[in-house]
């Protein structure tokens, strides 16, 4: 492994003793006359990057100047690009950049870097009072070290919401006798989607089986993890870094019945890169996606020969009927590279400033991310920051944030703990069922073109035997991924 500057610099015993005596940063190791420079890598782009850079500039000109900290940030492109850059730096690959002082990271990637011994223990730089200011589950997610100490600093989070094309929903809802309350459960969404397929099919009585899909979702892994959690099952149960798979058949049958079956029948759909793309092309009316995706919900439906404006509805993500009100907790945090006391201390000082309620909400107003401190998760605080800082907030982003804030007291946010081969296991959740649904839907569509009815065309794919075959294949694939045999 390449030895690179301060990444491999050891804290001297003197520095450790001084820090231990002063306690959690009561005495700063920084010298304003000799500022320490910090490099941050992230994956923000567009308006998110602009908002982040604005806050960094403000920090450098105020608190940073006062304390002796200067921050420079660099976008690495996509999340995947950032993860590759980090892995290359740790491995010391030829041409790789020196490890940054701070970088954005999801838990699975941070777990890998922690296993390499390259992350700083942030617990040393935060008092108990400071730790308690953050949403408890966000802090818990960051405790990925074997001894339970903090490695991931929560900076911006997201969950999932449901967005609906209100303009095209209303005539359908009136004609079919459905309501927004029907969309509060997954079973209700499936039933509404069938009605929408049948209603759109009836618009062209001279063309058989040309009904349209109603609903889709991004992030299939979230559907599995949260759908099972809503049913009282933790699919990845992790203790001391070791994972136990929980794959009960009946709960997974509900997962299958409320995604695979409606996908095969054409009630659900997935066409573009994201489901917001499918709303834009008129192929879907509603989808479940991240709060940060709200800004991408289209203002128009664009068909081949025409386009028209649409309005929107933001709702909480649907829950399985009778299940716990549980939603995914996601979004990368920031991790600090293990180096020396001065750089680690400075990094945490910046992260504490960035996550102050006013600063964090300013970033959230642009990005759609949720703030991480308890006091910031309220509509009142959001409105105060918007007014005091004279922020212009897109209505969709505002409605998305406030929809979640209204639910925060009753909503359980969940993310599974990190474990070895966690990324591989998540890929199975993301693609195994979705790929099979897409493949089988193509076969059903071909049968429809040959003159079969939807019932006839889909019949072989929705039997008990079909479920059993998928269930066995799914369990095998997940066990292989967890054991590193993918």
C-alpha positions in Angstrom: 0.0 0.0 0.0 1.3 3.4 -0.9 2.5 5.6 1.9 1.0 9.0 1.3 1.8 12.0 3.4 -0.4 12.7 6.3 -2.6 9.6 5.7 0.1 7.6 7.3 1.3 10.1 9.8 1.1 8.9 13.4 -0.1 11.0 16.2 2.8 11.5 18.7 2.4 10.4 22.3 2.7 14.0 23.4 -0.2 15.0 21.2 -2.3 12.1 22.5 -1.6 13.1 26.1 -2.4 16.8 25.4 -5.7 15.8 23.8 -6.6 13.4 26.5 -6.0 16.1 29.2 -8.0 18.8 27.3 -10.9 16.4 26.6 -12.9 16.4 23.4 -11.3 19.4 21.9 -11.7 21.8 24.8 -8.4 23.2 23.6 -8.0 23.5 19.9 -4.7 22.2 18.3 -5.2 24.7 15.5 -3.3 27.9 14.9 -5.2 30.6 12.9 -1.8 32.1 11.9 -0.9 28.8 10.2 -4.2 27.5 8.8 -4.6 23.8 8.1 -5.9 22.9 4.6 -8.5 20.2 4.1 -9.5 18.4 0.9 -13.0 17.0 0.6 -14.2 14.6 -2.1 -17.9 14.2 -2.8 -20.3 13.2 -5.6 -22.5 16.3 -5.7 -23.2 17.8 -9.1 -25.2 20.6 -10.6 -27.2 22.6 -8.1 -26.2 20.4 -5.2 -22.5 21.1 -5.9 -23.2 24.8 -6.2 -25.0 24.8 -2.8 -22.2 22.8 -1.2 -19.5 25.1 -2.6 -21.4 28.2 -1.4 -21.4 26.9 2.1 -17.7 26.0 2.0 -16.9 29.5 0.8 -18.9 30.9 3.7 -17.1 28.7 6.2 -13.7 29.6 4.8 -14.5 33.3 5.1 -15.9 33.1 8.7 -15.4 30.2 11.1 -12.6 28.7 9.0 -10.6 32.0 9.0 -11.2 32.5 12.7 -10.1 28.9 13.7 -7.4 28.4 11.0 -9.1 25.9 8.6 -9.3 26.2 4.9 -11.5 23.7 3.0 -11.3 22.8 -0.7 -13.9 20.4 -2.3 -13.8 18.4 -5.4 -16.6 16.4 -7.1 -15.5 13.0 -8.2 -18.5 12.7 -10.5 -20.9 9.9 -9.6 -21.1 7.8 -6.4 -19.4 5.0 -8.3 -16.6 7.3 -9.5 -16.0 8.5 -5.9 -15.9 4.9 -4.5 -13.4 3.9 -7.2 -11.2 6.9 -6.5 -11.2 6.1 -2.8 -10.4 2.4 -3.3 -7.6 3.3 -5.8 -6.1 5.8 -3.3 -6.1 3.3 -0.5 -4.6 0.6 -2.7 -1.9 3.0 -3.8 -2.6 2.4 -7.5 -0.3 4.2 -10.0 -1.7 7.6 -10.8 -4.2 7.6 -7.9 -4.7 10.8 -6.0 -3.6 11.2 -2.4 -6.4 10.2 0.0 -8.5 13.2 0.9 -9.0 14.4 4.4 -12.7 14.0 4.2 -15.0 12.2 1.7 -18.6 11.3 1.2 -19.3 7.6 1.8 -22.2 5.2 2.1 -22.0 2.7 4.9 -20.9 -0.3 2.9 -17.9 1.6 1.3 -17.0 3.2 4.7 -17.0 -0.3 6.2 -14.4 -1.5 3.6 -12.2 1.5 4.3 -12.6 1.0 8.0 -11.4 -2.6 7.6 -8.3 -1.2 6.0 -7.7 0.9 9.1 -7.9 4.2 7.2 -10.7 6.0 9.0 -10.5 8.3 12.0 -12.4 7.6 15.2 -14.7 10.6 15.4 -15.9 9.8 18.9 -12.8 11.5 20.3 -13.8 14.9 18.8 -17.5 15.1 19.9 -18.8 15.5 23.4 -21.8 13.5 24.6 -23.9 16.6 24.4 -22.9 17.2 20.8 -23.7 13.6 19.9 -27.2 13.9 21.4 -28.0 16.8 19.1 -28.2 14.5 16.1 -31.0 12.1 15.1 -30.2 8.9 17.0 -30.5 6.5 14.1 -28.2 8.6 11.9 -25.5 8.4 14.6 -26.1 4.7 15.1 -25.6 4.1 11.4 -22.1 5.7 11.6 -20.9 3.3 14.4 -19.4 0.8 12.0 -16.1 0.1 13.9 -15.8 -3.2 15.7 -15.8 -1.4 19.1 -18.9 0.7 18.2 -17.1 4.0 17.9 -18.2 6.6 15.3 -16.7 6.5 11.8 -19.4 8.1 9.6 -20.4 11.7 10.4 -24.1 12.2 9.3 -24.3 15.3 7.0 -27.4 14.9 4.9 -29.9 12.1 4.8 -32.9 11.1 2.6 -35.8 8.7 2.7 -38.4 7.7 0.2 -41.6 9.4 -0.8 -44.3 8.8 -3.4 -44.9 11.3 -6.2 -48.0 11.3 -8.4 -48.9 13.0 -11.6 -51.9 14.9 -10.2 -53.2 16.1 -13.6 -53.7 12.6 -15.0 -54.5 11.0 -11.7 -57.7 13.1 -11.1 -59.7 12.0 -14.1 -58.7 8.3 -13.5 -59.5 8.5 -9.8 -63.0 10.0 -10.5 -63.8 7.4 -13.2 -62.5 4.4 -11.4 -63.6 5.3 -7.9 -60.1 5.3 -6.3 -58.6 7.8 -3.9 -55.2 8.9 -2.6 -55.9 6.9 0.6 -55.8 3.7 -1.6 -52.2 4.5 -2.3 -51.1 4.4 1.3 -50.5 0.7 1.2 -48.6 -1.5 -1.3 -51.6 -3.7 -1.7 -53.7 -0.5 -2.5 -51.2 0.6 -5.0 -51.3 -2.8 -6.8 -55.1 -2.7 -6.9 -55.2 0.8 -8.2 -52.6 -0.1 -10.8 -54.8 -2.9 -12.1 -57.7 -0.5 -12.3 -55.6 2.0 -14.2 -54.5 -0.7 -16.7 -58.1 -1.7 -17.2 -59.3 1.9 -17.5 -56.7 3.0 -20.0 -57.4 -0.3 -22.0 -61.0 0.6 -22.2 -60.2 4.0 -23.8 -59.4 2.1 -27.0 -62.1 -0.7 -27.3 -60.9 -1.5 -30.8 -57.4 -2.3 -29.6 -57.1 -5.3 -27.2 -54.8 -5.3 -24.1 -53.2 -1.9 -24.6 -53.6 -0.8 -21.0 -50.8 1.3 -19.5 -48.7 0.9 -16.3 -49.5 3.1 -13.3 -46.6 2.7 -10.9 -42.9 2.0 -10.7 -40.2 2.4 -8.1 -36.5 3.2 -7.9 -34.1 1.3 -5.7 -35.4 -2.3 -5.5 -33.1 -3.1 -2.7 -35.0 -0.6 -0.5 -38.2 -2.3 -1.5 -36.9 -5.6 -0.1 -35.2 -4.3 3.0 -38.0 -1.9 4.1 -40.9 -4.1 2.8 -39.6 -7.0 5.0 -39.0 -4.6 7.9 -42.5 -3.4 7.7 -43.6 -7.0 8.1 -41.4 -7.4 11.1 -38.5 -9.2 9.4 -34.9 -7.9 9.4 -33.6 -9.4 6.2 -29.9 -8.7 7.1 -29.5 -9.3 10.9 -26.0 -8.2 11.7 -24.1 -8.7 15.0 -20.4 -8.1 15.4 -20.0 -7.8 11.7 -21.5 -11.2 11.0 -24.7 -11.4 9.1 -27.6 -13.8 9.4 -30.1 -13.9 6.5 -33.8 -14.0 7.4 -35.8 -15.1 4.3 -39.2 -16.3 5.4 -41.3 -17.5 2.5 -44.7 -15.9 3.3 -43.3 -12.4 3.8 -41.3 -12.7 0.6 -44.4 -13.9 -1.2 -46.0 -10.5 -0.4 -42.9 -8.8 -1.9 -43.3 -11.0 -5.0 -47.0 -10.4 -5.3 -46.7 -6.7 -5.1 -43.9 -6.2 -7.5 -43.3 -9.1 -9.8 -46.9 -10.0 -10.5 -48.0 -6.5 -11.4 -44.8 -6.0 -13.4 -45.5 -9.1 -15.5 -49.1 -8.1 -16.1 -48.1 -4.5 -17.1 -49.7 -2.8 -14.1 -46.3 -1.6 -13.0 -43.5 -0.5 -15.2 -39.8 0.4 -15.5 -38.6 1.9 -18.8 -36.0 4.7 -18.4 -33.1 5.1 -16.1 -35.3 6.4 -13.3 -39.0 6.3 -12.7 -39.2 10.1 -12.9 -38.1 9.7 -16.5 -41.1 7.3 -17.1 -43.5 9.9 -15.6 -42.1 12.5 -18.1 -42.8 10.2 -21.1 -46.3 9.5 -19.8 -45.6 5.8 -19.2 -46.2 6.0 -15.5 -48.5 8.1 -13.2 -46.7 7.5 -9.9 -43.5 6.2 -8.4 -41.6 5.7 -5.2 -38.2 7.3 -5.0 -35.8 9.2 -2.9 -36.7 12.6 -1.4 -33.7 14.0 -3.3 -35.4 12.9 -6.6 -38.2 15.4 -6.1 -36.4 18.0 -8.2 -36.4 15.7 -11.1 -40.2 15.1 -11.1 -41.2 16.6 -14.5 -43.3 19.7 -15.1 -44.6 18.3 -18.4 -45.5 15.0 -20.0 -43.7 14.8 -23.3 -45.3 12.5 -25.9 -44.1 11.8 -29.4 -46.3 14.4 -31.0 -47.4 16.7 -28.1 -46.7 17.7 -24.6 -48.7 19.1 -21.7 -48.1 20.6 -18.3 -48.8 18.5 -15.2 -49.1 19.2 -11.4 -47.9 16.8 -8.7 -48.7 15.3 -5.4 -46.2 14.3 -2.7 -47.2 11.5 -0.4 -45.4 9.2 2.2 -44.1 6.0 0.6 -46.7 3.2 0.7 -46.5 0.6 3.6 -47.5 -3.0 3.5 -51.0 -3.4 4.8 -51.0 -3.9 8.6 -47.2 -3.3 8.7 -45.1 -1.0 10.8 -44.7 2.6 9.6 -41.1 2.2 8.5 -39.2 3.9 5.7 -35.6 3.7 4.5 -32.8 5.8 6.0 -30.3 6.5 3.3 -27.8 9.1 2.0 -24.1 9.2 2.3 -22.3 10.7 5.3 -18.8 12.1 5.5 -15.8 10.1 6.8 -12.5 11.5 7.9 -9.2 9.9 6.8 -7.0 8.7 9.7 -4.1 11.1 9.8 -3.1 13.4 12.7 -4.9 15.2 15.5 -4.8 18.6 13.7 -6.4 17.5 10.5 -8.9 15.2 12.1 -9.9 17.9 14.6 -10.2 20.5 11.8 -12.3 18.1 9.7 -14.8 17.5 12.5 -15.0 21.3 13.2 -16.1 21.8 9.6 -18.6 18.9 9.7 -20.1 20.3 12.9 -20.5 23.7 11.3 -22.0 22.2 8.1 -24.6 20.3 10.1 -25.7 23.3 12.2 -29.4 23.5 11.7 -29.4 26.7 9.5 -26.5 25.6 7.3 -27.8 22.0 6.9 -31.3 23.3 6.0 -29.9 25.7 3.5 -28.2 22.8 1.7 -31.4 20.7 2.0 -33.5 23.4 0.4 -31.5 22.9 -2.8 -30.7 19.2 -2.6 -33.8 17.7 -1.1 -31.8 16.0 1.6 -33.0 15.9 5.2 -31.1 17.8 7.9 -29.4 15.6 10.5 -29.8 17.5 13.8 -33.0 16.9 15.7 -33.9 20.6 16.0 -33.7 21.1 12.2 -36.4 18.5 11.4 -39.4 20.7 11.6 -41.5 22.8 9.2 -41.2 25.8 11.6 -37.4 25.7 11.5 -37.4 25.2 7.7 -39.6 28.2 7.2 -37.5 30.3 9.6 -34.3 29.5 7.6 -36.0 30.2 4.3 -37.2 33.6 5.6 -34.0 34.7 7.3 -31.7 33.6 4.5 -34.1 34.7 1.8 -33.8 31.4 0.1 -35.6 30.4 -3.1 -36.9 26.9 -2.7 -38.5 24.8 -5.5 -42.1 24.0 -4.4 -41.5 20.3 -5.1 -38.5 20.2 -2.8 -40.3 22.1 -0.1 -43.4 19.9 -0.3 -41.1 16.8 -0.2 -39.3 18.0 2.9 -42.4 19.0 4.8 -44.2 15.7 3.9 -41.4 13.9 5.7 -41.2 16.3 8.6 -44.9 15.7 9.3 -44.2 12.0 9.6 -41.0 12.1 11.6 -42.5 11.6 15.0 -44.3 8.4 14.0 -42.0 7.2 11.3 -39.3 4.6 12.0 -36.2 5.2 9.7 -34.2 2.1 9.1 -31.0 1.0 7.5 -29.3 -2.3 7.9 -25.9 -2.5 9.6 -22.8 -3.0 7.4 -21.2 -6.4 6.9 -18.6 -8.0 4.7 -20.0 -8.5 1.1 -22.9 -6.2 1.9 -22.6 -4.5 -1.4 -22.8 -7.8 -3.3 -25.9 -8.8 -1.2 -27.6 -5.5 -2.0 -27.0 -6.1 -5.7 -29.0 -9.3 -5.5 -31.9 -7.4 -3.9 -31.6 -4.7 -6.6 -31.5 -6.9 -9.7 -32.6 -10.5 -9.1 -36.4 -9.9 -9.1 -36.4 -6.8 -11.2 -34.4 -8.5 -14.0 -36.7 -11.6 -14.0 -39.8 -9.4 -14.0 -38.5 -7.5 -17.0 -37.6 -10.7 -18.9 -40.9 -12.3 -18.2 -42.9 -9.2 -19.0 -41.2 -9.2 -22.5 -42.5 -12.8 -23.0 -46.0 -11.8 -21.9 -46.0 -8.8 -24.2 -45.0 -11.1 -27.1 -47.9 -13.5 -26.3 -50.3 -10.5 -26.2 -49.2 -9.5 -29.7 -50.0 -13.0 -30.8 -53.6 -12.5 -29.7 -53.7 -14.0 -26.2 -55.5 -12.2 -23.4 -53.6 -10.8 -20.5 -54.9 -13.6 -18.3 -53.8 -16.3 -20.7 -50.4 -14.7 -21.4 -49.5 -14.1 -17.8 -50.9 -17.3 -16.3 -47.7 -19.4 -16.5 -45.7 -16.7 -14.6 -48.0 -16.1 -11.6 -48.5 -19.7 -10.3 -47.4 -21.2 -7.0 -44.7 -23.1 -8.8 -43.4 -19.9 -10.4 -43.1 -18.3 -7.0 -41.4 -21.4 -5.5 -38.9 -21.4 -8.4 -38.1 -17.7 -7.9 -37.9 -18.1 -4.1 -35.3 -20.9 -4.3 -33.2 -19.1 -6.9 -33.4 -15.8 -4.9 -32.3 -17.5 -1.6 -29.4 -19.3 -3.4 -28.2 -16.1 -5.0 -28.3 -14.1 -1.7 -26.5 -16.8 0.2 -23.8 -17.0 -2.4 -23.4 -13.2 -2.4 -23.1 -13.1 1.4 -20.5 -15.8 1.4 -18.5 -14.1 -1.3 -19.2 -16.6 -4.0 -21.0 -14.4 -6.5 
